[in-house]
Amino acid sequence: MSIRRVMPDIRSDAMEESRDFYGLLGFEEVMNLGWVMTLASPSNPTAQVTFMSQDKSAPVVPDMSVEVDDVDAVHAAMRKSGAEIVHPLQDEEWGVRRFFVRDPNGKVVNVLSHQ
């Protein structure tokens, strides 16, 4: 398994203000679906932060996202370990395959691969 990027997910009801604030740090908007917005460094595109007002298809907003090369293999490993799957493995209409799992600290991790 290979990790492609890791980013914090911040629950926010202040999307525009967050974009403006993090813009002062050099981040630029690279994706905005209304309920979720991702900002990235133009010089290092894997340095990202995501803001969510909600999650369109899951019951909770995750605390972080981890993009991997094989989400099915990670899902199988998490299930085998007995980890709590918070949101089932599924294909999303915005082009990712993902699931949510709870870590030992109670944080929810969105594990995904782009399709």
Buried (B, 14 or more C-beta within 10 A) or exposed (E): EEEEBBBEBBEBEEBEEBBEEBEEEEBEEBEEEEEBBBBBBEEEEEBBBBBBBBBEEBEBBBBBBBBBEEBEEBBEEBEEEEBEBBBEBEEEEEEBBBBBBBEEEEEBBBBBBEE
